[in-house]
């Protein structure tokens, strides 16, 4: 949407999406319960290309690494780093 709140665009249609994290101009990292557990997904800034990244069942927090090529997440007290495509 615009800074004044006009021209809003809905990016997801599945209920249960939480904690979006913006990678400026690129992608949005978010949690969703659409597969039964709280896992990480990533999508393009326009809502396209939604991809399921993890099968943890519960993510406590997530963030983009400064290089925007990696994701850092905490699940059940453990810290993980993975590639932005969910590999590694």
N, C-alpha and C positions, 0 to 999 in steps of 0.2 A: 504494500500500500504506500501511498504517498505519506510524507512526514506529517501532513495535516489530518491523516486518517481517511482520506478519500481514496477511491479506486482500490478497494480491498479485493484480494483474490484468495479463494479457498484452495489450499494445497493438498489436503487429505480429506478423505470421505469416510474413513474408518474411525469409530470412537476409540478412545483410550490412547491418545498420543500425548506424550509428555516431554517436557524439558528440551525444547529445541535449542541447538547450538549452531550459530551461523558462522560459516567460513566465508568472509566477505567476498561477494561477487561470484561465489562458486556453488557451494553445497550446504545443505542443512542436515545436521546429525540429530536424531531424535529417538526417543524410546516409544515403543508401541506394544500393546498386549494383543495385537491381531492374531498372533500364532499361539496364544494361550499363556505365555510367560512374558515378562517384561524384557524385551530384547532391543538391540540397537538396529536402526535403519538409517540409511542416508538417501537423500534425494537432491536433484538439481534445484536451483533457486526458484524455478518456475513450477515445481512440484512433479516434474517428470523424472523418470529413471529411478523410482523408489526401489531400493535394494535392501534385503534382509542381511545383516552382517553377523549377528551373534546368536548363539543358542544357550545363553547363560541362565535364563529363567528370571533373573533379577539383576539389573544394573543399578548401582547406587548413584553413580555420577559419571559423566563423560565429558571429554573436551578434545578439541583439535590441538595437535602439537603445533608449535610455531611454524614448522615447515609445511603444514596443511597436507602432508602426505601420510601422516600417521594419526591415530586416535589413541588417547589414553582413557582407560576406564577403570572403575572400581566395582568389583562384584564380590559380595560376601567377605569384605575385609581384605581382599587381595587386589593388587594393582597390576594391570595388564597394559601392554602397548601392542598395537597391531597396525598393519597397513590400512590406508583409508578405504581399500576395496574389500576389507574383511579378511584378507589372507595374512599369513605370518603371525 
